[in-house]
Amino acid sequence: MNQLGKTTAFLLLALLSLLVQPLPSITQIRGPFLDGDDGLGLLPSSPRAISSCMSIRQSGSYVLTTTLTRSGTEPCLIIEVANVHIDFAGHGLIHSDFPGPSPPGSTGITASAQSNRITIRDGFITGFSVGIDLRANAQVLITGMRLHYLGAAARVGSNSQVLENSIIYCSQGVIAGPSSRIFANALFSITLDGIIIFSFSEGSATGGASEIYGNTLLGVRSPGIGINSTEGFPAYIHDNQVSQFTVGIYAPNDSIVSRNLVTDNSWHGVRAGSRSVVDHNATLENGQAGIVLDGEDAVAVSNFVARNGSFPSTNVPLHCTAGQQSGAVDNIFSGNFRNDTTCREDSVIYAF
């Protein structure tokens, strides 16, 4: 094997070692909703039927018996109590204006403040300005939903879980309060932001860390951010694939960003705050830096950083805004406009 072949084989093995990591199965995820009864103590064998748009004023289990159509801006389902489980049973909510533009202010599902512990599962919502608006409600579970052609797909409060949903042709994907878990969602053709951890002023959010993992996000050269945890709410962001946003992943101070594949974003691949750890990611073909460490005492370890920095051409692939106060350890560079770093180098950086 010639030298070029050896180098190519080495790079491929390095990339595979970063990305081939097993994800936990859904049965391994522990939380208040995944204990067999959605954590609500309800009896799914005796649900109440939903056959038209309505207000829900009693706690318990509900099931859609047909697909519902709503016109105007009044929400289709309004939840006014806590401890509600809605099984769509394959049915959905459609706005009557679809496939035309979503009417501003139209909402598929909403709830009054403090109506916590809500489950929405196994159906679809299409054509509203907001599909599911539970921003004032904590401990929400959304799973198995197809949220397509919406302004914003889903908004939930703190300590919520958004698992295994399909989100396509939306301006925004998931906006969740702190201490939430966002897992195994597919987001495609997102025109603004993909997944955001954010404290809504209406809710009773606390400032715990969130976990965002196993998601696939594809923008449309979006001006937004693929995965964004706002300042003050650290996150563990791992095993995601993020492409075609302005910034692929933005993590604030005290976060962990690990084993992500971040490609073809117009600005930076990964941007992380002070005291964060960015390890074992692959950042490829991003317009500026592959990785940016903002602030002090952050570290980038064993990342694969390749073909970044197409414009402006002065950007380094691994940039530390605080210079020598953050470090870089055992990262692999390949084919960037510049194969160097502004960070403190604690060990050799391999460049090809």
C-alpha positions, -999 to +999 in steps of 0.1 A: +000+000+000+014+034-009+017+063+015-015+080+002-034+047+007-021+044+042-031+079+051-066+075+036-071+042+055-059+058+088-084+087+084-113+064+077-105+043+107-102+074+129-135+087+117-152+054+123-138+051+158-154+085+166-188+077+152-195+040+158-209+041+193-240+022+204-271+042+213-293+032+243-325+015+233-358+031+243-362+006+271-330+018+286-342+053+290-356+059+325-379+087+333-412+095+348-431+085+317-416+052+307-426+028+334-456+012+317-484+036+325-467+069+313-462+078+349-498+090+352-513+060+370-539+058+342-556+028+326-549+029+289-574+000+284-604+023+292-597+057+275-623+083+267-630+089+230-621+121+212-641+125+180-640+163+176-620+193+187-627+199+224-615+211+258-602+184+281-613+191+317-608+156+333-576+139+340-572+104+324-566+086+292-580+097+258-579+083+223-587+098+190-613+079+170-608+099+138-587+126+122-598+161+132-599+192+111-598+227+126-603+261+109-593+296+122-570+301+151-588+284+179-568+254+191-582+220+183-575+204+217-572+225+249-560+207+280-572+223+312-561+198+338-530+179+347-523+141+342-537+137+307-526+110+282-537+114+246-532+084+222-538+096+186-540+059+176-526+068+141-551+096+136-542+133+135-550+170+135-551+190+102-558+227+097-584+233+071-561+258+052-535+230+045-518+228+020-518+266+021-498+287+045-503+281+082-526+308+097-507+329+122-517+320+157-533+287+149-524+258+172-531+221+172-528+213+210-523+237+239-529+236+277-535+259+306-506+268+329-497+241+354-515+214+335-484+192+339-477+155+331-492+154+296-485+126+271-491+130+233-483+100+212-487+080+180-503+103+154-497+134+132-503+171+132-502+192+100-508+227+088-509+248+120-487+277+130-477+257+161-483+220+163-480+213+201-477+243+224-472+231+259-445+256+268-461+264+302-463+227+312-437+206+328-432+168+325-445+165+290-439+134+269-443+136+231-435+104+212-443+087+179-457+118+164-454+130+128-452+168+130-451+181+094-457+214+076-459+235+108-445+268+119-431+254+151-434+217+157-434+213+195-429+235+225-427+219+260-418+230+295-391+218+318-384+181+327-400+169+295-392+142+270-395+144+232-387+109+218-387+093+184-408+118+164-406+128+127-404+166+122-404+177+085-410+210+067-412+232+098-397+266+107-387+254+141-384+219+155-384+213+193-382+240+219-379+225+254-374+238+289-344+229+310-338+194+324-354+179+293-344+149+272-346+150+234-339+116+219-339+099+185-360+125+165-356+130+128-358+167+117-356+174+080-361+206+060-360+229+090-358+266+080-348+281+113-337+263+145-338+226+151-337+218+188-335+245+215-333+243+253-349+275+265-366+288+297-401+301+288-412+329+310-447+314+313-434+281+327-419+271+361-386+260+346-356+251+367-320+253+355-310+216+353-289+201+325-306+186+295-297+156+273-299+158+235-289+126+218-294+103+188-312+130+167-307+136+130-311+172+119-310+186+084-317+223+077-321+240+043-291+264+046-310+276+076-301+309+093-307+292+127-288+268+149-292+230+147-289+222+184-289+252+208-289+252+246-293+288+257-269+304+282-272+292+317-286+258+309-258+232+303-264+202+282-250+168+274-252+167+236-241+134+220-245+110+191-264+135+169-260+143+132-264+179+123-261+195+088-269+227+069-276+252+096-256+284+104-240+268+135-244+230+139-242+228+177-241+256+203-235+245+239-232+270+267-208+268+297-203+235+316-216+213+287-204+181+272-205+177+234-195+142+224-196+118+194-215+141+170-212+142+133-215+179+123-212+187+086-218+214+060-229+243+083-223+277+069-205+291+099-191+269+127-196+232+133-195+232+172-194+261+195-191+255+233-187+277+263-163+279+293-155+247+312-171+226+284-156+193+270-158+187+233-147+152+225-147+125+198-168+146+173-163+147+136-167+182+121-165+183+083-169+209+056-182+237+078-178+272+064-156+287+092-142+268+122-149+232+128-148+238+166-149+271+186-142+271+224-157+303+239-143+314+273-118+297+296-110+262+308-127+244+279-110+215+261-113+198+228-102+161+229-098+136+201-119+152+175-117+147+137-117+181+121-116+181+083-121+204+053-134+233+073-127+270+068-138+276+032-147+312+041-133+335+054-101+318+046-083+331+077-103+309+101-085+281+119-103+248+122-101+247+160-104+282+176-102+292+212-116+327+218-097+330+251-065+317+234-041+297+257-067+295+285-084+266+268-068+235+255-066+210+226-056+174+231-050+147+204-072+161+177-068+150+141-068+176+113-072+169+076-077+191+046-087+223+063-077+257+049-053+259+079-043+229+100-035+247+132-052+260+164-053+291+186-058+269+217-031+257+241-018+224+228-014+199+256-002+172+232+005+166+195-022+174+170-019+153+139-023+171+105-026+154+071 
